[in-house]
Amino acid sequence: MSQEHAVEVASGNRFEFGKNWQNFLRSLDEAKIQDAERSLSQMLGVSSLQGKTFLDIGSGSGLFSLAARKLGATVHSFDYDPDSIACTQELRRRYFPNDSDWTVEQGSALDRAYLSRLGQFDVVYSWGVLHHTGQMWRALENAGLMVAPGGLLFIAIYNDEGTKSRRWTWVKKTYNRSKIMRGPLLFGSMLHLYWKPIVKDFLQLHPFRSLRNYGSGGRGMSWWPDLVDWVGGYPFEVAKPEELFNFYRDRGFELVQMTTCNDLGCNEVVFRKKA
């Protein structure tokens, strides 16, 4: 699997998410961890995951696996990207060394044989991951199969913005297939996405305050890794909220909570699998 990943990266068909997450871990602090715990609790509608099993599909930095473990869950984390696995393992080493209730390994959301060996979980979590598999609807199907009856599925998928999404698909393809274009694309995207708050900060005599406070009180993210992830994140697929709702309703799920996005971010959706 590591070899497949390397081939996809070398051909320009996949972004190296794990290397970007390594940069994020350098800025990770207790405040970001607490933000992650809070956001996870709020969306799931729980104050504790004690006694629950938690599957993190595409664990990335490992931050939300850590948050789930700190909330009391027994956690299984996996990711397709070997560097993402290294990040998750590093957080496990830092905060829960030699913990038998947190397992980390490499795997793919598209590998039905691998997933079937894991069994089902009380909570299945996959935030901003399945739209990067190259086969989003198949990955969404597989994620649903991992949820135990009565369990929760928490996913986040990029919003379908029509022509805007198609333009960003071109940006992402170009970023991954032309190293010489990466700097200009990042700089241009930063100006496009952040120029309004940057100008506002300067006018208020607080230069770059918005970027320094980015993620505070949210999911515990950092602006630069998020920007690189957004510009480089490929493969890239999108879905409308109603498409996600209909897809899982037809597979025996009921909607618990939904936070929709009116722009280029992710629609966050929590479903419960009918018992």
N, C-alpha and C positions, 0 to 999 in steps of 0.2 A: 504493500500500500504506500509506503514511503517513496518507493521508486515511481509509482504512478503519479504521486503528487509532484515529484521533482520534474518529471517529463512535462506535466501540464504547466508548471511554472516556467520552464525553459522555453516552451512553445508560445508563451504569452497568453495562455488560456486560463490562467489562475493567478490571483493575487496572493502574495505571501502574508496572509493575515497574522501568522504567528510571530514573524519578525516585528511587525508593528505592535503586537501585544507586549513584546519584550520591552519596547520603549515605554509603554504605558506603565509597566510594573515599577519602573524607576521613580514614578511620581505617586505611586499608591501609598496612601496614608490611612490612618484610622478613620478620619472624617469620611473619606470615599467609601470605606467598607461599611460604615454605619448608614450612609446614604443607600448603598446597595441593599442592605438588609431591610431598610424601611420601605424602599420601593417594591421589593419582592413581597413583603408582608401585606402591603396595601393592595397590590393587584390580586393576590391570592385570597385576600380577606381573612387572614389568620394572623395571630400574634406569635405562634410557635409552630414548628414542624416536628416537634418531638414525637417519636414513634412512627414517623412517616418515611417512606422511601422516595428518593428524588433522583430523577434522571436528567442530566444536563447534556443535551445533544448539541455538540459544537461548543465546547466549554470556553474556547478562546483564551482569555487571560486567566480564567479560573475564578474570577471575582464572584460570580454568582453561585458557583459551586461552594465557594468559601462562605458566602452569605447563608446559603441553605444549611450548610453544616453547622454554622454558628447558631442557627435557629433550631437546631436539634435533629435535623434529618440525617438518615443514612443515605449517603450520596454516591452515585456512580457517574463519573464524568468521562466523556470521550470526545475526540475531535479527529478530523481527517488530516489536519496539518500537524506535522511532528513538532514544530516549534511552539504551537499552541499547547500541545501536550506537555512540553517542557515547562511552559509558564504555569500551567495548572499544577504540575508536580512541585514546582517551586513554592507556590502558595501553600500547598499541603505540607511541604517540609517546614515552612516558616511557622504555620499556625496550628497544624495538627500532625506533627511528626509521628510516624509509625501507627497511624490511626486505622484500625481495621474497618471502621465505618465510613471510610472515604476511599473509593477505588478510582484510579485514573488509568486510562488506556487509550490506544489509538483505535479508531473505528470510523465507519462511514454511515451516514443516515440513509444511504441508498443500498446498503448491504443487508438484505432481509435475513440472510442466514446468520450474520453476526447478531443482529437485533433479536432474533428469535431465541438466542442462547441467554439473553439477559432477563427474560421474563417480563412482567409488567410492574408498573410503579404507581404509587399514590399521586405523585406529581411528576409530570413530564414538562420540561422547560427547554425552550429553544428560541432565544431572542436574537433576531437579526442574522439567522444562520441559513435557514432552509432555502432562501432565495439565492444563496450563493453555491448551491450544489450542482447547478446545471440541469437539474431535473426537479424543479420545485414541487410540482403536484405529486410526484411519486414520493418525495421526501415527506410532504405533509401527510400523505396516506400512511407511510411507515410510522411517523410520529404518533398518529392516532392509535395505531395498533399496540403501542407500548403502554397505554394508559389502562390501569386496572378499572374494573367496573366501579363507578362512584368516584373515580379519581379525577384530577384536574389536569388540563393541558393548557399551558401558557406559551403562546407563540407571538412573535412580532415579525411582520412581513412588510417590505417596502410598499408604500402606497403607489397605485397606478395613476400617474399624472399625464398619461397620453404622450403628446409630442415632447414634453419636458423629459419624461423618463427615457424616451428614445434618444434624445440628445445626450443625456448622461451615460447611456449605454455606449455611445460612440466615445465619450471621454474616457470611460473605464477601459474599453478595448485598446484605445490609443496609449493610455498610460502603461498598460501591461506589455504592449508589443513594441514600444519605442522608448528606450531609456532616456534618450536625449530630450524627449518631450515631457518627462516627469516633473522637472522643476517648473517649467512654464505652466503646466496644467495645475499644479498645486497652488502656485502663486495666483493665477487667474481665478481659480475656484475660491480661494480664500477671500479675494476681493469681492467676488460675486456674492458669496454667502454671508460675509461678515462686515461689509463696508458700512452698513447703516449703524450697527452698534459701535463700531470703531469711531466713526465720525461723532456720534452722540457723546461718547466718552471724552473725546478731545474737547468738544464744546463745553462739557461740564467740568473740564480741567482734571479729569481722572483717566489719563491715557491707558487704553487697553484693559480697563477694569472688567469689562464683560468677558474678555478672554481669560483673565485671571480667575474670575468667579465661575467660569463655565462648569456646568455639572453640579454646582453646589445645591444641595437640597433635591437633586434629581436622582439619577442612577449611579452617580459616583464616577462619571467619565471625565476625560481630559480633552481639551479642544483639539490639540494637534494630532494625537492618535486617531481621534474621530474624523478629522478632516482627511487624513491619509487613507483611512479605512473607506471613507465615502468615495473619494476620487479613484482609488485603486480597486475597490471591491468588485471583483469579477470572478466567475460568472455573476449575472445580475438579472433577476426577474422581479416582477411586481404583481400585485393583486389588489382589487378593490375590496373594501370591507364586506360588502354583500356577497362577494364570491367566496370569501373564507367562511362566512356564516352558512351559506347554502351547502358548501362542500362538507362541513362537519355535521350540519343538521342531518344530512342524508346518510351519515355514518353513525348515527345514534348519540350525538352530542347535543347538549343544550347550552346556550350562551349564559355565562355568569357575569362577565364584565368586558367592556370594550372601550378602548380609548382610540379614537380615530384621528387621522392626520389630514389636514387640508393642504399639505404641500408635499415635500419630497422625503419626509421622514417615514417612520414605521407605524402601521396600525398594530396596536397591542390588543390581543384578544385572549380571554380566558374562557375555556369551555369545561363543562363537566360531562363525563361519560355516563350515560344512563346505566343504572345497575341492571 
